[in-house]
Amino acid sequence: MKVFVTGASGYIGGSVAKALLDNGHTVFGLVRNPDKVEALRVIGIEPILGTLEDTGTLTKYAKLSNAVIHTADSDHLLAVETFIAALRGSGKPFLHTSGSSVVGDDARGETASEQIFEEETPFVPMDIRENRVAINNLVRKAGIEDWVRSIVIVPSMIYGNALALPVESDQLPQIIRKSRELQAGVHVGKGVNRWSNVHIKDLVQLYVLALEKAPSASYFFAENGEESYGDIAKSVSEALGFGGKTISWPADKAIAELGDWARFAIASNSRVRATHARNLLGWAPKEESLLSWIKNNIQ
């Protein structure tokens, strides 16, 4: 199968592309940085130089491919609309990547939510996530009205080493960076807010399974456990040699430094369960837990 992957030089996209190659597929990989073209070619990805604004390029390779996997930007409406238009009536798979911050709250690290979300649990998104939810719904709607086999994959906090180019995830590296700076494990507020998480190797297997057999208009959370940011901070502290010492990063300061990203990524609660992935696709995550991975890989 020929698969067009956006974000091929990124953490999720590159890892997904590598898994597809390992499964015998051909991968066209969209990359915006010319300096990364050769590195992708060495891995086996056919690099396509361009951006999500290049609608002609997106359309061309969507039509040339048997499937599209979009990992580059969950909030890029133009790219999603372009892919839906290019694939309309084809029945080809279109996998769109979202994120479990869509069900996040505005806890700012101060409260632990009791709410756990499965794929069919109703929710009202935070203001900074309304557009992302609208895009998710647009993709799923295309699976009903536009004859595209559309699938939305919603990862929780991702950890583990990238499988292609050496790039990092978002949430955990920020915690590690700030912890090094302050010489203690860092959490926002009280650190009682909880997030589900998933190892990158388990996540890419979900993409492979979804590509092969997910029904149209599907929606899959991806998780294999959860932790509080306070416990993550303690584990990071121990791994970095700070003896388990932790420190609170006031929410207003975290937001001032990192923007609204801090609100939905490291200060909120996002507790989800990947019920559909397990029950409908037979997804069976098997990699080590988040805290175990921190212990064995961070120094």
C-alpha positions in Angstrom: 0.0 0.0 0.0 1.2 3.5 -0.7 0.6 5.8 2.3 1.0 9.6 2.4 2.1 10.7 5.9 2.3 14.3 7.0 4.7 15.3 9.7 7.1 12.5 8.6 10.1 14.1 10.3 8.1 14.5 13.5 7.7 12.4 16.6 4.4 10.7 15.8 4.6 10.9 12.0 8.1 9.6 11.7 7.4 6.7 14.1 4.2 5.8 12.2 6.0 6.0 8.9 8.7 3.6 10.2 6.1 1.1 11.4 4.4 1.3 8.0 7.7 0.6 6.2 8.3 -2.3 8.6 5.0 -3.7 7.5 5.9 -3.6 3.8 4.1 -0.3 2.8 5.5 2.5 0.7 5.5 5.8 2.5 5.4 9.3 0.9 6.4 11.6 3.8 5.6 15.3 3.8 8.5 17.3 5.3 8.8 21.1 5.4 12.5 21.3 6.3 14.9 20.6 3.3 17.6 19.7 5.8 15.7 16.6 6.8 15.0 15.2 3.3 18.0 13.0 3.1 17.6 11.6 6.6 14.1 10.5 5.7 15.3 9.0 2.4 17.9 7.0 4.3 15.2 5.5 6.5 13.2 4.5 3.4 10.6 7.2 3.3 10.1 9.0 0.0 10.3 12.7 1.1 7.9 15.2 -0.3 9.1 18.7 0.4 6.2 21.0 1.3 3.9 22.4 3.9 0.3 22.0 4.9 -0.4 25.2 3.0 0.6 23.6 -0.3 -2.9 22.3 -1.2 -1.7 21.2 -4.6 0.9 18.9 -3.1 -1.5 17.5 -0.5 -4.1 16.8 -3.2 -1.6 15.2 -5.6 -0.2 12.8 -3.1 -3.6 12.0 -1.5 -4.8 10.9 -4.9 -1.6 9.0 -5.7 -1.7 7.1 -2.4 -4.0 4.4 -1.1 -4.3 6.1 2.3 -3.5 9.3 4.1 -2.2 9.6 7.7 -2.2 13.2 9.0 0.0 13.8 12.0 1.5 17.2 11.3 -0.9 19.6 13.0 -4.2 18.6 14.6 -5.6 22.1 14.3 -4.9 22.8 10.6 -8.3 23.1 9.1 -7.2 23.8 5.5 -5.2 20.6 5.4 -8.1 18.5 6.6 -10.5 20.1 4.2 -8.0 19.6 1.4 -7.6 15.9 2.2 -11.3 15.3 2.5 -11.9 17.0 -0.9 -9.1 15.0 -2.5 -10.3 11.7 -1.1 -14.1 12.3 -1.5 -15.8 9.3 -3.1 -12.7 7.1 -3.1 -13.3 5.0 0.1 -9.7 5.4 0.9 -8.6 5.6 4.6 -7.9 9.0 6.1 -6.4 8.9 9.6 -6.4 12.2 11.4 -4.4 12.7 14.6 -6.0 14.6 17.5 -5.1 14.5 21.2 -6.8 13.7 24.5 -6.5 17.3 25.6 -9.9 17.7 23.9 -11.5 16.3 27.1 -9.1 18.3 29.3 -10.3 20.7 32.0 -8.9 23.9 33.4 -7.7 22.4 36.7 -4.3 24.3 36.7 -2.9 21.4 38.7 -5.1 22.1 41.7 -7.7 19.4 41.4 -7.9 15.7 40.4 -11.0 15.0 38.2 -13.0 11.9 38.8 -14.3 12.0 35.2 -13.0 9.2 32.9 -13.9 9.4 29.3 -14.5 6.6 26.9 -15.1 7.3 23.2 -18.8 7.7 23.5 -18.7 9.8 26.7 -20.2 13.3 26.1 -18.0 16.3 26.9 -17.7 20.0 26.5 -14.2 21.1 25.4 -12.2 23.9 26.9 -12.4 27.1 24.9 -8.9 26.5 23.6 -9.9 23.1 22.3 -13.2 23.9 20.6 -11.7 24.2 17.1 -9.9 20.9 17.5 -13.1 19.2 18.4 -14.8 20.7 15.4 -12.1 19.4 13.1 -12.4 15.9 14.7 -16.1 16.0 14.0 -15.5 17.2 10.4 -13.3 14.2 9.8 -15.8 11.8 11.2 -18.6 13.4 9.3 -16.6 12.8 6.1 -16.7 9.1 6.8 -20.5 9.2 6.6 -21.2 11.8 3.9 -18.2 11.9 1.7 -17.3 8.2 1.2 -13.9 8.5 2.8 -12.9 5.9 5.4 -12.1 8.5 8.0 -10.6 7.7 11.3 -9.7 10.0 14.3 -6.9 8.8 16.6 -6.7 10.6 19.9 -3.5 9.9 21.7 -3.0 10.7 25.4 0.4 11.7 26.8 3.0 10.0 24.6 6.4 8.8 25.9 9.2 6.7 24.6 12.0 7.2 22.0 11.0 8.2 18.5 11.2 5.3 16.0 12.6 7.3 13.1 14.4 10.7 13.3 15.6 11.6 16.9 12.8 14.0 17.9 10.9 14.3 21.2 7.3 14.3 22.3 5.8 17.4 23.9 4.7 17.0 27.5 7.3 14.9 29.3 10.3 16.7 27.8 9.0 20.1 29.1 8.7 18.6 32.6 12.2 17.2 32.3 13.6 20.5 31.0 12.0 22.6 33.8 13.0 20.0 36.4 16.7 20.3 35.3 16.4 24.1 35.5 14.9 24.1 39.0 16.9 21.1 40.4 13.7 19.3 41.4 10.9 17.4 39.8 8.3 20.0 38.6 4.5 19.9 38.5 2.0 22.6 38.0 0.0 23.7 41.0 -0.5 20.9 43.5 0.3 18.3 40.8 -2.8 16.2 41.5 -4.1 16.5 38.0 -4.0 13.2 36.1 -3.3 12.2 32.5 -3.6 9.0 30.7 -0.5 8.0 28.7 0.7 5.7 25.9 4.1 4.4 24.7 5.0 5.5 21.2 5.5 1.9 20.1 2.0 0.9 21.3 0.6 4.0 19.6 2.0 3.3 16.2 0.6 -0.2 16.3 -2.8 1.3 16.8 -2.3 3.3 13.6 -1.4 0.2 11.7 -4.4 -1.7 13.0 -6.7 1.3 12.3 -5.3 1.5 8.7 -6.0 -2.1 8.2 -9.5 -2.6 9.6 -11.1 0.4 11.4 -14.6 1.2 10.1 -15.4 4.6 8.7 -16.1 7.5 11.0 -14.2 5.7 13.8 -12.8 7.5 16.9 -10.1 5.9 19.1 -8.5 7.0 22.3 -5.0 5.7 22.8 -3.9 5.0 26.4 -2.3 2.3 28.5 -2.5 3.7 32.1 -2.5 7.0 33.8 -0.5 9.0 36.3 -0.7 12.3 38.3 1.8 15.0 37.3 2.9 14.9 41.0 4.0 11.3 40.6 5.6 12.0 37.3 7.5 14.9 38.9 8.7 12.6 41.7 9.9 9.9 39.2 11.7 12.6 37.1 13.4 13.9 40.2 14.6 10.5 41.2 15.9 9.8 37.6 17.7 13.1 37.5 19.4 12.5 40.8 17.4 15.0 42.9 16.3 12.4 45.4 12.6 12.6 44.7 12.4 16.3 45.6 9.5 18.0 43.8 8.5 21.7 43.4 5.3 23.4 42.4 5.4 25.5 39.3 2.6 28.1 39.7 0.1 27.8 36.9 0.3 31.5 36.0 4.0 31.3 35.6 3.8 28.1 33.5 1.3 29.7 31.2 3.3 32.9 31.0 6.3 30.8 29.9 4.6 28.2 27.7 1.4 29.9 26.7 -2.0 28.2 26.6 -0.3 25.0 25.8 0.5 24.7 29.6 -3.2 25.0 30.4 -4.3 22.0 28.3 -1.1 19.9 28.3 0.5 19.9 31.8 -2.0 21.7 34.1 -5.2 19.8 33.1 -6.8 16.5 33.8 -7.2 14.2 30.8 -8.3 10.7 31.9 -9.4 8.5 29.0 -9.9 4.8 28.2 -9.1 3.2 24.8 -12.2 1.0 24.8 -12.8 1.0 21.1 -9.2 0.3 20.2 -9.1 -2.7 22.4 -12.6 -4.1 21.7 -13.0 -3.3 18.0 -9.4 -3.6 16.7 -7.8 -6.0 19.2 -5.2 -3.4 20.1 -3.1 -4.8 23.0 -0.5 -2.4 24.3 2.5 -4.1 25.8 5.3 -1.6 26.4 6.6 -0.6 29.9 4.7 1.9 31.9 5.4 5.7 31.9 7.1 5.7 35.4 9.2 2.6 34.5 10.3 4.3 31.3 11.3 7.5 33.1 13.3 5.4 35.6 15.1 3.4 32.9 15.7 6.2 30.3 16.1 9.6 31.9 19.4 10.7 33.4 
